[in-house]
Amino acid sequence: MNNAKIWLVVKPGVGIPMLLAAVAIASLVVHVGIVVNTDWVANYHQGVPMQ
């Protein structure tokens, strides 16, 4: 493991949940950004056929 020394500074009990939370938040932000900034996603969710 290339970055194994990080666990000498940050305990895995703290670091792993923080990493997973950061990934989940980033994913949520990207998905919200796509839904807000495109018009075809809302139409798709309403069942409008793609043209």
trRosetta pair geometry for C-beta under 8 A, 3 or more apart (Angstrom, degrees):
i j d omega theta_ij theta_ji phi_ij phi_ji
1 4 4.2 103 90 -62 111 99
3 6 5.0 16 158 -13 97 118
4 7 6.4 -46 -179 21 54 108
5 8 5.3 -35 -169 16 62 119
5 9 7.5 49 143 -9 73 98
6 9 5.9 -64 -164 41 45 105
6 10 5.9 -17 159 34 83 105
6 15 7.1 130 136 -142 109 160
7 10 6.5 -69 -116 71 37 68
7 11 7.3 55 -162 -131 72 24
7 12 5.6 6 -134 -55 114 89
7 15 7.0 -123 -104 30 71 155
10 14 6.0 -118 -177 81 88 107
10 15 4.1 97 132 -67 122 120
11 14 4.9 74 68 15 90 102
11 15 6.5 178 82 -7 39 95
12 15 5.6 -61 -122 48 33 105
12 16 5.3 29 -177 -20 73 112
13 16 7.2 -27 -110 31 12 103
13 17 7.6 3 167 0 43 110
14 17 6.8 -72 -161 43 26 101
14 18 6.3 20 154 -16 65 117
15 18 5.7 -64 -147 40 30 111
15 19 6.1 31 158 -22 68 107
16 19 5.7 -51 -145 34 31 113
16 20 6.4 27 158 -14 64 107
17 20 5.7 -56 -143 41 33 109
17 21 6.1 35 157 -20 67 108
18 21 5.7 -54 -144 38 30 112
18 22 6.3 33 155 -22 64 105
19 22 5.8 -55 -149 34 29 111
19 23 6.5 27 154 -17 63 105
20 23 5.8 -53 -148 36 33 111
20 24 6.3 32 154 -18 65 107
21 24 5.7 -55 -146 38 32 111
21 25 6.2 30 157 -18 67 107
22 25 5.9 -54 -143 38 29 108
22 26 6.2 29 157 -18 64 108
23 26 5.9 -55 -145 38 28 111
23 27 6.3 29 155 -19 63 108
24 27 5.8 -56 -148 37 29 112
24 28 6.4 30 154 -19 64 107
25 28 5.6 -54 -148 36 32 112
25 29 6.3 33 154 -20 65 105
26 29 5.8 -54 -148 35 31 112
26 30 6.5 30 155 -17 64 105
27 30 5.8 -55 -149 36 31 110
27 31 6.3 26 156 -15 65 109
28 31 5.9 -59 -146 40 29 108
28 32 6.2 28 158 -17 66 108
29 32 5.9 -56 -144 39 28 109
29 33 6.2 32 155 -21 62 109
30 33 5.7 -58 -150 36 29 115
30 34 6.5 29 154 -19 64 104
31 34 5.7 -51 -149 33 33 110
31 35 6.4 28 155 -15 66 106
32 35 5.8 -57 -146 40 32 109
32 36 6.0 26 158 -16 68 112
33 36 6.0 -59 -139 40 26 106
33 37 5.8 -3 172 3 64 120
34 37 6.6 -73 -134 49 20 93
34 38 5.9 -11 178 7 63 121
34 41 6.3 110 137 -56 89 157
35 38 7.0 -72 -130 45 16 90
35 41 5.1 -121 -120 108 59 149
35 42 7.2 97 -167 -59 80 79
38 41 4.9 84 88 -6 112 104
38 42 7.9 175 100 -2 72 82
39 42 6.4 -56 -165 35 46 107
39 43 6.6 41 145 -14 72 111
40 43 5.4 -58 -149 43 42 114
40 44 6.0 49 152 -28 72 104
40 50 7.3 45 -163 -115 120 91
41 44 5.5 -51 -147 33 31 115
41 45 6.5 29 154 -16 64 105
42 45 5.8 -55 -149 38 32 109
42 46 6.4 27 152 -15 64 109
43 46 5.7 -62 -149 40 32 109
43 48 4.0 -59 -179 52 92 132
44 47 7.9 60 177 -58 29 17
44 48 6.9 -77 -72 55 28 81
44 50 7.2 16 -94 -66 93 94
